[in-house]
Amino acid sequence: MKKKFFRLQFWDDFSQRTPAAQMACDEALLKRCEYPSLRLYRWAYPAVTFGYAQRLEAVRAMACETPLMRRWTGGGVVFHGTDLTLALFLPATEALTTGTSMDVYRSIHEGLLAAIQKNIPEARLVSPEECRAGPVCFESPAPFDIIAGTAKICGGALRRSKGGVLYQGSLHSPSAMPFEIAQALADEVSEFEKPDAMESVISTLVDGKYGASEWLTLR
């Protein structure tokens, strides 16, 4: 299969960040990066993220006192802790970003699938007739999510802006190899070059957005 991008910057981020800082870091990719960039990260402790449009009280009832964080992207409730989490930034100059959101989502997951199938050969994309509606992401397969057997192992959500597209995804696969994921997406993979002032942008987003109670209680 043809790779989705010519060039991709790869950041295997082992920084110990709070849920607010994780979301701020993902958004900072869109605000500061010029090239397609993939950030893979883990969680210092269990947390629950939920889609921008979801209502806090409904999510709180599912979370059982696990720390909560609203995402900038859409999608459902995701329980983090053992997953590998992905943030992929595509600048508006990338041809892929001119397609519909469904086109972008499918294309990204086709690339991820190529890496996942090396360790889980039975993994495949979800067909539209297999979808189930529901508030919890990994109990509700959406079109072009990735499943193995009947279990959903990868789902994500998008945010579009004038600067490009931000994809946030969660991969539940103990055999996932971060660099293989990057290689499956691009012809050339280089080490991530952190833009100047990116950490300052992250701090600003934590203080003014993700760390504020107004963000959590937005809906």
C-alpha positions as a printed NumPy array, in Angstrom:
array([[  0.   ,   0.   ,   0.   ],
       [  1.242,   3.468,  -0.876],
       [  2.364,   5.467,   2.163],
       [  0.089,   8.328,   3.213],
       [  2.813,  10.96 ,   3.533],
       [  6.193,  11.662,   2.015],
       [  7.707,  12.991,   5.23 ],
       [  6.723,  12.558,   8.879],
       [  8.293,  13.802,  12.09 ],
       [  8.101,  11.177,  14.849],
       [  7.988,  11.94 ,  18.572],
       [  7.902,   9.004,  20.998],
       [  7.101,  11.143,  24.03 ],
       [  7.816,   9.58 ,  27.426],
       [  7.233,  12.826,  29.348],
       [  5.145,  12.421,  32.498],
       [  2.313,  14.866,  31.882],
       [ -1.036,  15.512,  33.531],
       [ -4.177,  14.855,  31.439],
       [ -4.491,  18.618,  30.891],
       [ -0.896,  18.825,  29.677],
       [ -1.363,  15.834,  27.36 ],
       [ -4.271,  17.56 ,  25.627],
       [ -2.393,  20.872,  25.548],
       [  0.617,  19.189,  23.962],
       [ -1.555,  17.684,  21.225],
       [ -3.116,  21.048,  20.426],
       [  0.314,  22.674,  20.43 ],
       [  1.291,  20.401,  17.542],
       [ -1.357,  22.089,  15.426],
       [ -0.39 ,  25.56 ,  16.596],
       [  3.397,  25.274,  16.216],
       [  4.334,  22.552,  13.691],
       [  4.889,  23.06 ,   9.962],
       [  5.197,  19.431,   8.853],
       [  3.198,  16.235,   9.416],
       [  4.062,  15.184,  12.948],
       [  3.175,  12.075,  14.951],
       [  3.331,  12.068,  18.745],
       [  2.941,   8.777,  20.624],
       [  2.547,   8.82 ,  24.383],
       [  1.478,   6.943,  27.494],
       [ -0.284,   7.962,  30.698],
       [  1.348,   8.462,  34.086],
       [ -1.86 ,   7.251,  35.744],
       [ -5.35 ,   6.171,  34.589],
       [ -7.479,   8.943,  33.115],
       [-10.625,   9.358,  31.037],
       [-10.869,  11.722,  28.077],
       [-14.155,  12.572,  26.393],
       [-15.243,  14.325,  23.225],
       [-15.667,  18.066,  22.937],
       [-19.464,  17.873,  22.561],
       [-20.147,  15.404,  25.383],
       [-21.811,  16.415,  28.643],
       [-19.67 ,  16.244,  31.748],
       [-22.295,  14.796,  34.078],
       [-23.003,  11.865,  31.779],
       [-19.287,  11.103,  31.525],
       [-18.697,  11.508,  35.257],
       [-21.236,   8.781,  35.962],
       [-19.175,   6.325,  33.854],
       [-15.725,   7.317,  35.097],
       [-15.981,   6.054,  38.699],
       [-13.865,   8.932,  40.066],
       [-11.091,   8.48 ,  37.467],
       [ -9.606,  11.897,  36.509],
       [-11.509,  13.44 ,  33.598],
       [-10.388,  15.643,  30.702],
       [-12.385,  17.047,  27.799],
       [-10.673,  16.707,  24.42 ],
       [-10.563,  19.376,  21.717],
       [-11.527,  16.669,  19.216],
       [-14.866,  14.875,  19.072],
       [-15.627,  11.223,  19.679],
       [-16.68 ,   9.314,  22.757],
       [-15.392,   8.391,  26.199],
       [-11.914,   6.8  ,  26.229],
       [-10.373,   5.084,  29.25 ],
       [ -6.588,   5.569,  29.226],
       [ -3.903,   3.795,  31.198],
       [ -2.629,   0.812,  29.23 ],
       [ -3.194,   2.194,  25.733],
       [ -0.746,   3.838,  23.369],
       [ -2.161,   7.267,  22.543],
       [ -1.558,   9.005,  19.226],
       [ -1.644,  12.621,  18.113],
       [ -1.122,  13.21 ,  14.393],
       [ -0.893,  16.728,  12.98 ],
       [ -1.413,  17.353,   9.271],
       [ -0.793,  20.887,   7.999],
       [ -3.309,  22.386,   5.571],
       [ -0.705,  22.051,   2.805],
       [ -1.125,  18.24 ,   2.88 ],
       [ -3.393,  17.051,   0.059],
       [ -5.179,  14.66 ,   2.408],
       [ -6.658,  17.54 ,   4.422],
       [ -8.771,  18.696,   1.464],
       [-10.969,  15.602,   1.736],
       [-13.972,  15.109,   3.986],
       [-13.432,  14.271,   7.647],
       [-14.431,  10.679,   6.877],
       [-11.859,  10.546,   4.055],
       [ -9.136,  11.817,   6.387],
       [-10.109,   9.402,   9.162],
       [-10.206,   6.417,   6.83 ],
       [ -6.866,   7.275,   5.269],
       [ -5.131,   7.608,   8.649],
       [ -6.548,   4.295,   9.861],
       [ -5.556,   2.526,   6.638],
       [ -1.985,   3.591,   7.382],
       [ -2.183,   2.516,  11.028],
       [ -3.704,  -0.81 ,  10.013],
       [ -0.655,  -1.665,   7.924],
       [  1.508,  -1.446,  11.071],
       [ -0.975,  -3.203,  13.354],
       [ -1.409,  -6.187,  11.005],
       [  2.281,  -7.048,  11.354],
       [  1.511,  -8.194,  14.899],
       [ -2.262,  -8.762,  14.65 ],
       [ -2.894, -10.192,  11.144],
       [ -6.653, -10.44 ,  11.697],
       [ -7.026,  -6.708,  12.366],
       [ -9.24 ,  -4.871,   9.875],
       [-11.289,  -1.719,   9.353],
       [-14.881,  -1.605,  10.569],
       [-17.497,  -1.579,   7.82 ],
       [-20.471,   0.827,   8.128],
       [-22.951,  -1.997,   8.776],
       [-20.956,  -3.136,  11.821],
       [-21.201,   0.205,  13.624],
       [-22.893,   0.641,  16.99 ],
       [-23.867,   3.979,  18.51 ],
       [-22.944,   4.689,  22.111],
       [-21.098,   7.123,  24.406],
       [-18.08 ,   4.876,  25.163],
       [-15.605,   4.846,  22.294],
       [-14.308,   1.285,  22.604],
       [-17.782,  -0.187,  23.028],
       [-19.106,   1.62 ,  19.943],
       [-17.268,   0.906,  16.672],
       [-17.558,   3.722,  14.136],
       [-16.846,   3.501,  10.395],
       [-13.161,   2.766,   9.701],
       [-12.2  ,   2.103,  13.303],
       [ -9.858,  -0.878,  13.65 ],
       [-11.031,  -4.165,  15.16 ],
       [ -9.528,  -7.6  ,  15.773],
       [-12.201, -10.277,  15.892],
       [-15.063,  -8.493,  17.614],
       [-12.87 ,  -6.231,  19.769],
       [-12.191,  -2.627,  18.827],
       [ -8.475,  -1.909,  19.219],
       [ -8.085,   1.534,  17.662],
       [-10.358,   4.553,  17.444],
       [ -9.863,   8.267,  17.126],
       [-11.333,  11.687,  16.442],
       [-10.449,  14.804,  14.45 ],
       [-10.282,  18.561,  14.866],
       [-10.036,  20.762,  11.788],
       [ -8.769,  24.343,  11.683],
       [ -7.283,  26.761,   9.157],
       [ -3.861,  25.437,  10.137],
       [ -4.668,  21.822,   9.349],
       [ -6.052,  18.702,  10.996],
       [ -5.37 ,  17.177,  14.4  ],
       [ -6.104,  13.471,  14.88 ],
       [ -6.194,  12.002,  18.388],
       [ -6.364,   8.232,  18.664],
       [ -6.053,   5.396,  21.159],
       [ -4.495,   2.033,  20.332],
       [ -5.079,  -1.001,  22.554],
       [ -2.451,  -3.455,  21.397],
       [  0.258,  -4.79 ,  23.727],
       [  2.465,  -5.572,  20.741],
       [  2.31 ,  -2.097,  19.196],
       [  5.709,  -0.858,  17.999],
       [  5.782,   2.955,  17.916],
       [  8.389,   3.369,  15.19 ],
       [  6.646,   0.782,  12.984],
       [  3.514,   2.911,  13.205],
       [  5.388,   5.954,  11.938],
       [  7.042,   3.941,   9.158],
       [  3.674,   2.628,   7.991],
       [  2.438,   6.178,   7.467],
       [  5.346,   7.849,   5.647],
       [  8.155,   7.235,   3.175],
       [ 10.599,   9.241,   5.278],
       [ 10.512,   9.344,   9.077],
       [ 12.707,  11.776,  10.977],
       [ 13.115,  12.624,  14.636],
       [ 10.695,  15.263,  15.859],
       [ 12.189,  18.743,  16.013],
       [ 10.376,  20.535,  18.784],
       [  9.489,  24.06 ,  17.608],
       [ 10.743,  27.032,  19.57 ],
       [  8.442,  28.049,  22.402],
       [  6.338,  24.89 ,  22.106],
       [  6.61 ,  24.156,  25.832],
       [  5.522,  27.733,  26.488],
       [  2.464,  27.171,  24.269],
       [  1.679,  23.996,  26.213],
       [  1.893,  25.822,  29.538],
       [ -0.333,  28.617,  28.247],
       [ -2.931,  26.115,  27.041],
       [ -2.899,  24.312,  30.391],
       [ -3.302,  27.548,  32.355],
       [ -5.875,  29.161,  30.093],
       [ -7.837,  26.189,  28.782],
       [ -7.368,  22.55 ,  29.734],
       [ -6.495,  23.167,  33.358],
       [ -9.452,  25.491,  33.919],
       [-12.71 ,  24.218,  35.406],
       [-14.615,  26.136,  32.72 ],
       [-13.192,  23.811,  30.064],
       [-14.224,  20.665,  31.9  ],
       [-17.726,  21.98 ,  32.599],
       [-18.223,  23.464,  29.13 ],
       [-21.272,  21.252,  28.541]])
